[in-house]
């Protein structure tokens, strides 16, 4: 008998419960392991323009990896939320600690690039690191429900590598995938690096 695929609300509730059980020290160690795995992903190593994200407390933190890439001359962008369009735009940052500011429109403690910084044409991105609440092993990603990343990723086209970042506790057997849901090309956790066909 096939395994039950949960609804999106069920999957979000289960993912939040799993993240709530994650000990902060374990999360920090897992984030470091994830950053090391990113360094070993060949296609990502060749990327010259990437978009990362400013991690919330419940997300793997790509900041150390992004700092290493910037030092190597890679353009590193962070997402600016386009609330009216319900999408995001990549903004190149040279000094994220100073250039990321609290987003006054966000429902929680979210930081975004300063408003006076110009965004980049998304088609120039070689790779995007993608957060999510949960992922499965077919590349399906479950976000927080706003559809911002789905709209953004769907517009990028196949050239841009989409890499999901998650703690192992966020990987599940199956997630629902609707036509508008944008999957990732690879998934990196503290214990696996998996590419999807």
N, C-alpha and C positions, 0 to 999 in steps of 0.2 A: 504494500500500500504506500503511495507517495506521501512524503512528509507534508505536513500542514504548512501552507504559506500564510503567515499572519497578515492582517490588515496593516495599513500604515500606522494608524493610531496604536495598535497592539505592539508593533515593532518599535515605535518610538518610546513607548512606555518601558518595554523590556531593555532597550539600549540605555535609557536614562537610569534605570535601576542598576544595570551592570556597571555603569560609570560611577555611580554613587558608592559602590563597594570598592572602587579602586583607591588604594592607599596612596597619598601624595608622593611619598618617597618612591613607591613602585612606578608611579606615573612619570616621575623625573627620569628614572633609570630607563624606562621604556622609550621615552622621547629621545634620549641620547642614542639608544640602539637603533631607533628609526632613522635618525640623522645619519648614522654610519651606513645603514643599508642604502640610503639615497645616494651616497657617494659611490656606491658600487653598481648603480644602475647605468649601463653603458649609454643608452640613448639620452638619459638625463645629464650624464657627464659631458655630452657634446652640445647641450643646449646653451645658447648665448643670451637668450632673453627668456626669463622665467617669471611666473607669478606665484607667490607664496601667500600665506595668510597670517594675520596676527592672532595667535592662539588664545582661546578662552581657557579657563581653568580646566575644563573637561576635554581638552584637545591636545594631541601631540604638538610640540612646539618646534616648528621648522626654523626658528630664528638663528640658531647656531650654524645650521647648514647654509642658510641664506647669507650669513656674514662671510663664511668661507668662499661662497660663490662670488660675492661682490668683490672680495679681495683678489679673486682670480680674473676680474674684469667682466664678469657676467652682469647684465642689467637685471636687477631684481625689482619686481613690481609688487605692490600690495593692492587689494581690492578697495575701490571706493563704491559704496552702495548708492545706486541710482534709485531712490525711493519711488519716484513718479513712474519710472519704466519698469520697476520691480526686477532690476538686473544689476550688474556690477561693471565697473570699468577698471582696467589696470593702470596704476600710477607708479612710475619708476621712483624709487627712493634711494638716496645715497646715505642717509643717516636715520633709519627708522625710529630709534629711540626719541629723536627730536621731532621727526616729521609725522609721527602717528599721534593723533589727538582724539580725545573722546568724541564719539559721534552723538550729537545731541538728539538726533531722531531715532536712535536705536533703542530697543526695549530693554537692553541690559548694558553691562559694562563692555561696550564694543569700541575699539579704536579704529580710526580711518585716516587716510592721508589728509594732510592739511588742505583746506579748500582752494588755496591759491596755486597748488601744484598741478601741472597739466597731466592729462591722462595720455595713454599710448594707444595706438591703433591695435586692437586685440589680435588682428591677423598676423602681427609681428611676433607673437608669443611662440616660442618653441615648446614650452612645457608649462603646465599649471599644476600646482599641488592643491589638492581638493580636500577640504574637511567634510565630515559627515557624522551623523549619529550612528549609522550602521552601514556595513557593506556585506555583500555575499560573494561567493567565489565564482560568480559569473560576471562580476564587474558592476552589478547593480548597486547604486548608492541611495541611501535614505537620508535626506537632509532634514532641516528643522521645520519644513512645511511652507516656506515662502516662495519657493521656486526660483530664487535669485540665481543660484549656480546653474540650475537646469537651463534657464534661458541663455545665460552667458556661454556655457559649454556647447550648447546646440549650435550657436552661431560661429563657433571657431573653425569647424571643419576638421577633417581627419588628420591634417598635418601636425596639429598641436597635440603633444603627448599629455594625457590627463592621468595624473597619478593620485590615487586616493591614499590619504594618511589616516591611520586608525590604530588604536590599541587593540591587541588581540581579543579582548573581551567584547569588542564591537563587531566582530566578524560572526555572522550567523549563517545557518544552512540555506535559507531562501528568503528573499524579499520580493514584494510585489513590484513589478515594473510596468508603468503605464507608457503610452506612446511618447509623451512629452518628457519622460525621465531620461536624463543624459547619463549613460554609464561611463565608467573610467576604463582606461586601457591597462592599468596596473594598480596593484594594491600593495602598500608597504606597511607592515606592522613590526613590532619588536622581534618577532620570530619568523617572519616570512616575507619574501618578495615574490609576488605572483603577477605575471603578465597574462592578459586575456586575449584570445584570438579576435 
